[in-house]
Amino acid sequence: MIKRSFLGFVTPKLKHNIVPGPVQELPVPSKVTLLLKEPQNGGNASSLKAGDTVRTGQRLFASPDSAEYVISSVTGTISDVAPYMDSYGRKYAAVTIETGGQDDWEDEFNKEPSLDTALKFFEYAPGNPSFRPFADPEKTIRTIVINGMDQDLLITANQYVVQNEAADIKEGVKALEKITGADRIVITVPENLVQQANTTGAELKTLSTTYPDSLPHMIMKNMLGQVVSAGDTPEDTGVVFINAEAASAIGAAFETGRLRVTKIVTVVGKDGNTTNIRTRIGTPLRDILQACNVSINERDRLILGGPMRGTATYSEDLAIGPDTDGIVVQDEANSSQVTDYPCINCGECVRICPVKIPVNMLVRFLEARLYEDAASMYDMECCIECGLCSYACISRIPIFQYIKLGKYELSLTETAEAANE
């Protein structure tokens, strides 16, 4: 539900879907593609090669001395290992696996909850949790927040998990306590899921359904009473966020002895109707869209994620990852096209910004690629990446994408300067 402003006097309010639909189970695809991060030490991108056989749940390493890995979601034979670069220039090896018959499970997983086990097996779990902050001697993590609300509009994957997999989340909470030693584990859910969340054993916090109150920085401020400083992350203040699906996957793994290799994804068709599906990580988008009877025409928009924070992609052959919560398809005629029209200083972006950044000034510096000035003068690093500025922009400037690019480019500059010191 969207309430738009009238003559700019009322801030637009966007509401989350709060009633997740049932999940459609997809069969094992004929192939999957897993994206393996390229080692940062400059070594070979992958020691894997075509013809290698793999088992379901097996760790596939970038190189013998690398900590980077993916978990094979199928049993089969590697048919291709190709370089892949994402929209920000980050390099991966795209490992394509032709699936065989039934799953032959790898038995390497250790059912004893420990930080070492979590680092070895859950960095590629559904929901893409990271346990590296707990291994960082410079960080002291005291609180874990399990986010049971999805972080974009129309998406209901995590809400479905809370509604239907509360028992697995409960096991996940127990495992997280042993793995991390955290003093406090909180679960945040909308009011309609309070009953299920109460059974998980975590401290319960009820979230507003108004977007973007489900984003980590907003939860930190509104639920935990902590404000994350500009340029910092919640981990810097002692808080780690994982989503409900990740908590459920961790609990199920220790309960069954098998890693979860499927992902729940909300598919939003051109008509706005949503379908929740469960499929293997690495499934091509084409297979998912066909199962949901969603067709793609030339110049339609295909988005990984949700309508506010998602990233447009160019091919149905790309695959979902462990962090893909949604797929949105927009008809060309109904897509909001971006422009190079200049800012008219209407102030809508400033009015709607939840952290009150002077977006109208910030975007001018980002367009000129003056990223350091954008950060130091106009609070670029305070942005929580909700996408409301782009939604409200009358000139249709892709402000959200400018900000994400600016942050990434600035991080590259800072990394290079630190390496030269």
C-alpha positions in Angstrom: 0.0 0.0 0.0 1.4 3.4 -1.0 0.1 6.8 0.2 1.6 9.5 -2.0 2.1 13.1 -0.9 -0.3 15.9 -2.0 1.7 19.0 -3.2 4.6 17.9 -1.0 2.8 18.5 2.3 2.7 14.9 3.4 5.6 12.5 3.4 4.8 9.4 1.3 4.3 6.2 3.3 5.0 2.8 1.9 3.8 -0.3 3.7 5.2 -3.9 3.6 3.2 -6.9 2.6 2.6 -8.7 5.9 0.8 -11.8 4.8 3.2 -14.2 3.1 1.7 -16.7 0.6 2.5 -20.4 0.5 5.7 -21.7 -0.9 5.9 -23.5 -4.3 8.6 -26.2 -4.2 10.6 -26.3 -7.5 12.3 -29.5 -8.7 16.1 -29.8 -8.9 17.2 -27.8 -11.9 19.2 -29.3 -14.7 22.1 -27.0 -13.8 23.1 -24.5 -11.2 25.7 -21.7 -11.3 27.5 -20.7 -8.1 29.5 -17.5 -7.8 32.9 -18.0 -6.1 34.7 -14.9 -4.9 38.1 -14.4 -6.4 40.9 -14.6 -3.9 42.1 -11.2 -2.6 45.7 -12.4 -2.7 45.8 -12.3 -6.5 46.0 -16.1 -6.9 44.1 -18.2 -9.3 40.4 -17.5 -9.3 39.5 -21.2 -8.7 41.2 -24.5 -8.5 38.1 -26.2 -9.8 37.9 -27.4 -13.4 35.4 -28.8 -15.8 34.8 -32.5 -15.3 35.2 -32.5 -11.5 32.3 -34.3 -9.7 30.8 -32.6 -6.7 28.3 -33.7 -4.0 25.4 -31.9 -2.4 26.7 -29.9 0.6 30.3 -30.0 -0.5 32.5 -27.0 0.0 34.1 -25.7 -3.2 37.2 -23.6 -2.7 38.5 -20.7 -4.7 42.0 -22.0 -4.2 43.8 -24.3 -1.8 45.0 -21.4 0.4 41.8 -19.3 0.2 39.1 -18.9 2.8 36.5 -18.2 0.0 34.2 -21.0 -0.8 30.7 -21.9 -1.9 28.5 -24.8 -0.9 27.4 -27.1 -3.8 23.6 -27.1 -3.8 23.4 -30.2 -6.1 25.2 -33.5 -6.9 26.7 -33.5 -10.4 29.6 -32.6 -12.6 31.2 -29.2 -13.1 30.7 -28.2 -16.8 32.3 -24.8 -16.8 34.3 -22.4 -14.6 34.2 -18.9 -16.2 35.2 -15.4 -15.0 32.3 -13.2 -13.9 32.3 -9.6 -12.9 29.3 -8.0 -11.1 28.0 -4.5 -11.6 30.6 -3.0 -9.2 33.5 -4.7 -10.8 34.0 -7.4 -8.2 35.4 -10.6 -9.7 34.1 -14.1 -9.3 34.4 -17.5 -10.8 31.0 -18.7 -12.1 31.0 -22.4 -11.4 28.3 -24.2 -13.5 27.3 -27.7 -12.3 25.3 -30.1 -14.5 23.1 -32.0 -12.0 22.9 -35.7 -11.9 20.2 -37.9 -10.4 19.5 -37.9 -6.7 21.5 -36.0 -4.1 24.6 -37.7 -2.8 25.3 -35.7 0.4 28.8 -34.7 1.6 29.3 -35.7 5.2 32.0 -33.2 6.1 29.6 -31.0 8.1 30.3 -31.1 11.9 27.2 -31.0 14.0 29.0 -29.4 16.9 28.1 -25.7 17.2 31.3 -23.7 17.2 32.6 -20.5 15.6 35.0 -22.6 13.5 32.1 -24.7 12.2 30.1 -21.6 11.4 33.0 -20.0 9.5 33.5 -23.2 7.5 30.0 -24.0 6.6 27.5 -21.1 7.0 29.2 -18.2 5.1 27.2 -19.4 2.0 24.0 -20.4 3.8 20.6 -19.1 2.7 20.3 -15.5 3.8 24.1 -15.1 3.5 25.0 -14.7 7.2 28.5 -13.7 8.1 30.3 -14.9 11.2 33.5 -13.1 10.5 32.8 -10.2 12.9 32.8 -12.7 15.7 36.3 -13.8 14.7 37.6 -10.2 14.4 39.6 -9.3 17.5 38.9 -5.6 17.0 35.1 -6.1 17.4 33.2 -7.2 20.5 29.8 -8.5 19.4 27.2 -8.6 22.3 23.9 -8.6 20.4 22.5 -10.6 17.5 19.3 -9.4 15.8 17.3 -11.9 13.8 15.3 -9.8 11.3 12.0 -11.5 10.6 10.8 -8.6 8.3 12.0 -8.4 4.8 14.2 -5.5 3.9 12.3 -4.4 0.7 8.7 -3.9 -0.3 6.6 -6.8 -1.8 9.1 -9.4 -0.5 7.8 -11.9 2.1 10.5 -14.6 2.1 11.6 -14.0 5.7 8.1 -13.5 7.0 7.2 -16.9 5.5 10.1 -18.5 7.4 9.0 -16.9 10.7 5.4 -18.1 10.1 6.2 -21.6 9.1 9.7 -22.5 10.4 9.7 -21.1 14.0 10.9 -24.5 15.3 14.0 -24.3 13.1 14.6 -20.7 14.2 14.4 -21.9 17.8 17.2 -24.4 17.1 19.1 -21.7 15.3 18.9 -19.4 18.4 20.3 -22.2 20.6 23.1 -22.8 18.1 23.9 -19.1 17.8 24.2 -18.8 21.6 26.8 -21.6 21.6 28.6 -20.4 18.4 29.0 -16.7 19.3 28.5 -16.4 23.1 26.4 -13.3 22.4 24.7 -11.8 25.5 21.5 -11.0 23.7 19.6 -12.5 20.8 16.6 -10.4 19.6 14.1 -11.3 16.9 12.2 -8.5 15.2 8.8 -9.2 13.5 5.6 -7.5 12.4 2.7 -7.7 14.8 1.0 -10.5 12.9 3.9 -12.8 13.5 4.3 -12.2 17.3 2.7 -15.6 18.2 5.2 -17.6 16.1 8.2 -15.5 17.1 7.4 -16.0 20.8 8.2 -19.6 20.5 11.8 -19.1 19.2 13.4 -18.3 22.6 14.7 -15.0 21.4 13.9 -11.6 22.9 10.9 -10.2 20.9 10.7 -6.8 19.3 7.7 -5.7 17.2 8.4 -3.8 14.1 6.4 -1.2 12.3 5.3 -2.2 8.8 6.2 1.2 7.4 9.2 1.1 5.1 12.1 1.5 5.8 11.7 0.6 9.5 13.0 -3.0 8.8 16.5 -1.9 7.7 19.3 -2.6 10.2 20.1 1.1 10.9 16.5 1.9 11.6 16.1 -1.1 13.9 19.3 0.0 15.7 17.8 3.4 16.3 14.1 2.6 16.9 14.3 -0.8 18.6 17.8 -0.9 20.3 18.2 2.9 21.0 21.6 3.1 19.3 22.6 5.3 16.4 25.2 4.0 14.0 27.8 6.7 13.3 28.5 7.8 9.7 30.8 5.3 7.9 30.3 2.7 10.6 28.3 -0.6 10.5 26.1 -2.1 13.2 29.1 -4.6 13.8 31.2 -1.6 14.9 28.7 -0.9 17.7 28.6 -4.6 18.8 25.5 -5.8 16.9 25.2 -8.4 14.1 22.2 -8.8 12.0 21.1 -12.0 10.3 17.7 -12.7 8.7 15.2 -15.2 9.8 15.9 -17.6 6.9 19.6 -17.7 7.9 18.7 -18.5 11.5 16.3 -21.2 10.3 18.9 -22.7 8.0 21.5 -22.8 10.8 19.0 -24.5 13.2 17.9 -27.1 10.6 21.6 -27.9 9.8 22.4 -28.8 13.4 19.1 -30.6 13.8 19.4 -32.8 10.6 23.1 -32.9 10.0 22.7 -31.5 6.5 23.3 -28.0 5.3 20.3 -26.3 3.8 21.0 -25.7 0.1 17.6 -24.2 -0.9 16.5 -20.5 -1.0 13.1 -19.0 -0.6 12.5 -16.3 -3.2 9.5 -14.0 -3.7 8.7 -13.6 -7.4 6.8 -10.4 -8.3 5.2 -10.6 -11.8 4.3 -7.7 -14.1 0.8 -7.6 -12.6 2.1 -7.2 -9.1 1.1 -10.6 -7.9 3.6 -12.4 -5.8 4.6 -16.0 -5.5 7.0 -17.5 -2.9 9.1 -20.4 -4.3 11.8 -22.6 -2.8 14.6 -23.6 -5.1 18.2 -24.7 -5.1 20.8 -21.9 -4.7 22.2 -21.3 -8.1 19.0 -22.0 -10.1 18.9 -19.8 -13.3 16.3 -17.1 -13.2 14.8 -18.5 -16.4 13.7 -21.7 -14.6 12.1 -19.8 -11.8 10.2 -17.4 -14.0 8.9 -20.3 -16.2 7.7 -22.1 -13.0 5.8 -18.9 -12.0 4.4 -18.4 -15.6 6.2 -15.0 -15.9 7.3 -14.1 -19.4 10.1 -11.6 -20.3 9.9 -9.4 -23.4 12.5 -7.1 -24.9 13.2 -4.1 -22.7 11.2 -5.4 -19.7 13.0 -4.8 -16.5 14.3 -7.8 -14.4 15.4 -6.9 -10.9 17.2 -9.1 -8.3 15.9 -8.0 -4.9 12.9 -5.8 -4.3 11.6 -2.7 -6.1 13.3 -0.2 -3.8 16.7 -1.7 -3.2 17.1 -4.3 -5.9 19.6 -4.3 -8.8 18.5 -4.6 -12.4 20.1 -7.4 -14.3 20.5 -8.2 -18.0 19.9 -11.9 -18.4 17.5 -14.7 -17.4 20.5 -17.0 -17.5 22.0 -15.5 -14.3 21.4 -17.5 -11.1 20.0 -16.7 -7.7 22.5 -16.5 -4.8 22.1 -17.2 -1.1 21.2 -13.6 -0.6 18.5 -13.3 -3.3 15.2 -12.7 -1.5 13.2 -11.5 -4.5 12.9 -11.3 -8.3 10.8 -8.4 -9.7 9.7 -8.3 -13.4 8.4 -4.9 -14.7 6.8 -4.4 -18.0 8.5 -1.8 -20.1 5.4 0.3 -20.3 5.1 0.4 -16.5 8.7 0.8 -15.6 9.9 4.1 -14.2 12.7 5.1 -16.6 15.6 7.1 -15.3 16.7 10.3 -17.0 19.7 12.7 -17.1 17.3 15.6 -16.4 18.8 18.0 -13.8 17.7 18.3 -10.2 14.9 21.0 -9.9 15.4 21.4 -6.1 11.9 20.4 -5.3 13.0 19.0 -1.9 11.0 15.7 -2.1 14.2 13.6 -1.6 15.2 15.6 1.5 11.6 15.5 2.9 11.4 11.7 2.5 14.9 10.8 3.6 14.7 9.0 7.0 18.1 10.3 8.1 17.6 13.8 6.7 20.6 13.9 4.3 20.7 17.0 2.0 20.2 14.6 -1.0 19.6 17.5 -3.5 23.2 18.7 -2.9 24.7 15.3 -2.5 23.6 14.1 -5.9 25.3 17.0 -7.7 28.7 15.9 -6.3 28.0 12.2 -7.1 27.1 13.1 -10.7 30.5 14.9 -10.9 32.2 11.8 -9.3 33.4 14.0 -6.4 33.0 11.1 -3.9 35.3 12.4 -1.1 33.5 15.8 -1.1 30.2 14.0 -1.2 31.1 12.1 1.9 32.8 14.9 3.9 30.4 17.7 2.9 27.0 16.1 2.3 26.8 13.0 4.5 27.0 10.3 1.9 28.1 7.7 4.4 25.1 8.4 6.6 22.8 7.0 3.8 21.1 3.7 4.9 20.4 2.8 1.3 16.6 2.6 1.4 16.0 4.0 -2.1 13.3 6.4 -1.1 15.1 9.3 -2.7 14.9 7.7 -6.1 11.3 6.8 -5.5 10.4 10.4 -4.8 12.6 12.1 -7.4 10.5 14.1 -9.8 13.4 14.3 -12.3 13.8 10.5 -12.2 17.5 10.8 -11.3 18.9 7.4 -10.2 20.0 8.8 -6.8 20.1 5.4 -5.0 22.4 4.0 -7.6 24.7 7.1 -7.6 25.0 6.7 -3.8 25.8 3.0 -3.9 28.4 3.6 -6.6 29.9 6.5 -4.7 30.3 4.4 -1.5 31.9 1.6 -3.5 34.3 3.9 -5.3 35.2 5.7 -2.1 35.9 2.3 -0.4 38.3 1.4 -3.2 40.1 4.6 -2.8 40.4 4.2 1.0 41.6 0.6 0.6 44.3 1.6 -1.9 45.5 4.5 0.4 45.7 2.1 3.3 47.7 -0.4 1.2 50.2 2.3 0.3 50.8 3.5 3.9 
